[in-house]
Amino acid sequence: MAQQGNSGSVFMAFVIGAAAGAAVALLYAPAAGEETRRKLADRAREGRDRADDLRREGRDFVNRQRENVTAVVDEAVDRGREAFERGREAFDRARKENL
């Protein structure tokens, strides 16, 4: 789980770096101030929307994986209980036969 947090931090650093790079490139591009501000605002909005989409997709992925893990664990617990019961029954039968 801690590793996922680290991956998220690295990804966010990448997104922030890319946004900063795009902002610097726009500032140095020959364009009017108003046009540059509009472009920066548009890019910032696109970045925020994309980050929101990625966060939503990530949350959905984590929820699906949690459901998958829960199902696998539940199945393993059920099989363990069944095996325990079969072992207990075999033990009881063997004990009765030896009495």
N, C-alpha and C positions, 0 to 999 in steps of 0.2 A: 504494500500500500504506500509506503514511504517513497518507493521508487516512482510510482505514478505521480506523486506530488512533485518530485524532482523533474520528471519529464514535462509536466505542466509548466514549471518555472522556466525551463529551458525554452519551451515553445513560446511562452509569453515574452521572454527576452528577445527571441528571434523576431516576433511580431513587432515589438516596440522598436527594435533596431531597423527593421524594414520600413516602418512608418517614419522614423527619424530620417532615414536615408532618402526616402521619397520627398519628405518635406524640404530637406536641404537641396535636393535636385530641383525642386520647383522654385525655391527661393533664388537660385542662381540662373534659372532659365530666363531668357528675355521675354517678359510679359508684364503687363500693367499690374499695379499693386492689387487692384480690385479683382482682376482675373486670377492672380496668384492666390489670394485669400479664398476665392471661391473654389479653386482647384484643391487647396489644402482642406477646406471644409468637406468637399465631396469625398476626397480620399480618406479623411478621418471617419466619415460616416460609413463608407464602404468597409473600412477596417473594423469598425465597431460591429457592423452587421455580420461580417464574416466571423469575427471572434464570438459573437453571440450564437451563430449557427454551429460553430465548432464546439462551443461549450455544451450546447443542447445535444449535439450528436454524441459527444463524450459521455454526458450524463445518461443518455439512452443506452449507449454501449455498456456502461458500468452496470446499469440496472438489469440489462439482459444477461450479462455474465453472472451477476449475483443470483438471478433466478436459475441459471443453469447450474451453478455450484450448489445452490440449495437443493435442487432436484437430485443431483448426484449424491450429495450427503444423505438426504432422506432415503434414497434407494440403498445406500451402503448400510445405514442404520437398520433398515428393515431386513436386509439380508443377514446382518450380524445377529439380530434378534432371532430370526428363523434358525440360523445355525446353532445358536445357544440353546434354543428349545430342543432341537434335534439331539444335541449332545446331552442335555439333561435327561431326555427320554431314554436315550441309549444307556446312560449311566444308571438310571432307575431300573431298567430292564435287566442289566447285568447284575446289579446288586440283588434283585429279587431272585435271579437264577442261582446265585451263589449262596443264598440263605438256605 
